[in-house]
């Protein structure tokens, strides 16, 4: 039974790692960086609500695919902060 608990504890971090890999998000003092955000081919739109960050600056996000490009829309934020999206 202990092994099942270990696997479940490991799996609990998966959504956060997946979000980090998809968004490339990095939060600085007064900037939020998204580096090469990517959605999987089978997802055209992804909403993230009530995102809690250490700086508590972004609350709601929407990732959208438009043909061969992805966009990020900040739907709700707590501070006047600069959003930077870097794409290669």
Backbone as a ProteinNet text record, in pm:
[ID]
protein_1_A
[PRIMARY]
XXXXXXXXXXXXXXXXXXXXXXXXXXXXXXXXXXXXXXXXXXXXXXXXXXXXXXXXXXXXXXXXXXXXXXXXXXXXXXXXXXXXXXXX
[TERTIARY]
81.3	0	86.1	203.8	290.5	332.1	358.4	401	293.4	167.6	60.4	60.1	84.6	88.9	204.8	316.8	432.1	401.4	341.4	307.5	206.4	109.8	10.3	75.2	166.6	234.5	317.2	383.1	461.3	370.1	257.2	165.1	99.2	93	27.3	101.6	228.8	305	294.5	237.9	231.1	158.7	41.7	-24.8	59.3	133.4	217	335.9	397.2	507.4	458.8	340.7	282.8	254.2	196.8	169.4	299	400.4	529.5	587.5	576.6	628.7	548.8	418.4	334.6	353.1	363.7	363.9	503.5	600.8	734.4	732.6	644.4	622.3	735.8	776.6	874.7	825.3	820.7	768	881.6	896.6	998	928.2	1005.6	953.6	831.4	844.8	731.4	710.4	757.4	741.8	699.1	623.4	594.7	637.8	723.7	777.6	710.7	673	629	725.9	801	899.4	849.1	830.8	785.7	661.3	553.4	432.5	380.5	340.9	293.6	173.3	74	-39	-21.6	-61	-60.1	-154.3	-128.7	-208.7	-357.2	-392	-531.9	-605.8	-537.3	-601.2	-593.2	-709.7	-712.9	-725.9	-778.6	-800.7	-784.9	-714.2	-692.7	-706.1	-801.3	-821.7	-760.2	-693.1	-637.6	-697.5	-773.1	-839.3	-775.8	-774.9	-726.1	-584.7	-498.4	-357.5	-291.9	-240.2	-171.5	-21.7	39.9	184.2	246.8	376.4	444.8	431	421.5	406.4	259.7	167.4	22.8	-15.4	33.4	8	-93.1	-89.8	-183.3	-287.4	-409.4	-515.1	-570.4	-610	-674.3	-602.7	-582.2	-514.8	-594.8	-575.5	-632.8	-525.3	-496	-405.8	-494.4	-465.4	-545.5	-454.6	-503.2	-433.1	-508.2	-433.2	-485.9	-401.5	-454	-383.1	-249.8	-137.8	-6.3	57.5	-21.6	32.3	-48.8	15.9	-52.9	-45.2	-150.9	-152.9	-184.7	-149.1	-182	-255.5	-369.7	-445.5	-455.4	-414.6	-428.1	-566.4	-652.7	-791	-808.3	-724.8	-736.2	-599.3	-561.9	-435.7	-454.3	-366.6	-378.5	-295.1	-199.6	-109.2	-88.2	-35.1	6.7	141.2	141.8	261.8	280	402	433.2	436.2	368.3	364.8	454.5	548.3	641.2	627.1	601.5	592	706	792.1	906.7	880.5	894	874.1	995.2	1030.6	1143.5	1092.7
-119.1	0	126.1	122.2	239.8	282.2	188.1	221.3	300.1	268.5	344.1	488.5	511.2	647.6	726.2	662.5	729.2	768.8	680.6	711.6	825.9	828.3	934.8	1068.5	1067.2	1190	1243.3	1155.8	1197.2	1254.7	1190.3	1232.9	1366.8	1404.3	1530.2	1651.9	1638.3	1749.2	1759.7	1659.1	1654.6	1774.2	1814.3	1930	2057.5	2078.1	2197.7	2192.3	2075.9	2060	2074.4	2021.5	2033.1	2179.4	2253.2	2395.4	2472.8	2443.2	2509.2	2480	2355.8	2318.1	2383.9	2394.5	2455	2605.9	2670	2816.9	2878	2809.4	2866	2987.8	2990.1	3107.9	3129.6	3253.8	3297.9	3431.3	3445.6	3566.6	3642.8	3768.5	3855.7	3967.9	4062.2	4171.6	4239.9	4293.9	4362.5	4318.9	4199.4	4141.1	3994.3	3950.5	3808	3766.1	3666.6	3617.6	3485.3	3473.3	3346	3314.3	3206.2	3170.1	3051.6	3075.7	2973.3	2897.4	2968.4	2896.2	2807.2	2687.4	2590.2	2515.1	2497.3	2410.7	2280.8	2169.5	2045	2058.4	1984.8	1995.1	1970.6	1891.2	1856.3	1954.1	2061.2	2162.9	2296.9	2358.8	2489	2603.8	2575.1	2679.4	2619	2690.2	2643.4	2762.2	2752.3	2856.4	2811.6	2903.8	2878.2	2983.4	2937.1	3028.3	3019.1	3130.2	3137.4	3084.7	3126.2	3086.1	3156.5	3081.6	3137.8	3132	3248.9	3257.5	3318.2	3304.2	3357.5	3509.3	3576.1	3721.2	3763.3	3667.6	3691.7	3803.4	3793.9	3900.1	3860.6	3736.6	3690.6	3601.1	3615.2	3527.5	3437.4	3494.7	3416.1	3438	3329.3	3331.1	3251.8	3286.4	3205.9	3186.8	3063.2	3028	2990.1	3045.8	3015	2986.1	2895.3	2865.4	2934.4	3005.8	3066.6	3015	2919.1	2854.5	2799.7	2860.7	2809.3	2890.8	2967.4	3053.6	3036.5	3058	3056.3	3194.8	3232.8	3359.7	3336.1	3432.5	3429.2	3558.6	3544.9	3661.6	3657.9	3764.9	3776.1	3832.6	3751.1	3790.3	3870.3	3838.8	3907	3909.9	4027.7	4040.2	4135.3	4126.6	4206.4	4333.7	4342	4457	4506.4	4627.3	4677.7	4614	4516.9	4438.2	4421.1	4415.2	4399.8	4251.4	4216.2	4078	4069.7	3977.1	3959.5	3816.7	3804.1	3672.6	3660.8	3563.4	3540.1	3414.2	3426.1	3310.7	3295.1	3170.3	3143.1	3105
0	0	0	60.1	63.1	-76.8	-164.9	-299.9	-373.7	-351.9	-415.3	-368.1	-242.4	-189.7	-250.6	-269	-327.9	-471.7	-547.6	-685.8	-692.4	-603.8	-603.9	-566.9	-472.6	-433.9	-550.7	-623.1	-739.3	-846.4	-870.4	-975	-943.6	-817.6	-782.3	-837.8	-866.2	-923.3	-1074.9	-1138.8	-1284.5	-1346.6	-1298	-1361	-1357.1	-1250.6	-1238.4	-1334	-1345.5	-1440.2	-1584.3	-1612.7	-1746	-1778.5	-1684.1	-1706.4	-1730	-1652.6	-1670.2	-1808.3	-1853	-1984.3	-2096.8	-2082.7	-2185.9	-2193.9	-2079.3	-2077	-2076.1	-2019.3	-2003.4	-1912.3	-1816	-1731.9	-1632.5	-1622.1	-1521.5	-1467.8	-1337.2	-1275.7	-1208.1	-1245.7	-1187.5	-1110.9	-1064.3	-980.5	-1040.9	-1161	-1222.9	-1368	-1400.6	-1533.3	-1520.4	-1616.9	-1629.2	-1768.4	-1775.2	-1901	-1937.4	-2062.4	-2118.1	-2230.6	-2215.9	-2317.2	-2398.9	-2527.4	-2621.8	-2573.5	-2544	-2501.5	-2613.2	-2579.6	-2678.2	-2623.2	-2707.7	-2675.1	-2752.7	-2693.8	-2771.6	-2891.1	-2997.3	-3119	-3095.7	-2998.6	-2976	-2885.1	-2839.7	-2756.3	-2828.3	-2853.7	-2920	-2821.4	-2703.4	-2604	-2465.1	-2379.8	-2242.9	-2148	-2055.5	-1955.2	-1823.7	-1756.8	-1624.6	-1531.8	-1432.8	-1339.9	-1201.5	-1131.6	-993.1	-978.4	-1068.9	-1062.6	-944.9	-852.6	-736.5	-760.5	-760.4	-779.9	-655.5	-644.8	-526.6	-518.3	-631.8	-633.8	-634	-653.3	-654.2	-751.3	-875.4	-972	-1079.7	-1125.6	-1229	-1163.2	-1206.7	-1156.6	-1266.2	-1380.4	-1486.7	-1619.8	-1692	-1822.2	-1923.7	-2050.2	-2158.6	-2264.9	-2297.7	-2406.7	-2525.4	-2643.5	-2762.5	-2880.6	-2965.2	-3089.6	-3203.3	-3286.6	-3408.7	-3523.3	-3597	-3706.2	-3656.2	-3691.1	-3650.5	-3539.6	-3466.4	-3362.7	-3234.4	-3121.7	-2992.9	-2931	-2860.2	-2790.4	-2643.2	-2562.9	-2420.5	-2389.5	-2327.5	-2284.4	-2132.5	-2068.7	-1923.7	-1897.6	-1839.5	-1816.8	-1688	-1589.8	-1460.8	-1394.2	-1342	-1270.1	-1153.8	-1055.5	-933.7	-935.9	-1024	-1024.3	-1166.6	-1177.7	-1306.4	-1337.5	-1424.5	-1450.2	-1600.3	-1645.1	-1786.7	-1822.2	-1930.8	-1978.1	-2102.3	-2102.5	-2214.9	-2265.9	-2396.9	-2459.3	-2558.9	-2537.5	-2625.8	-2705.7	-2837.1	-2925.7	-3015.1	-3041.2	-3132.3	-3267.8
[MASK]
++++++++++++++++++++++++++++++++++++++++++++++++++++++++++++++++++++++++++++++++++++++++

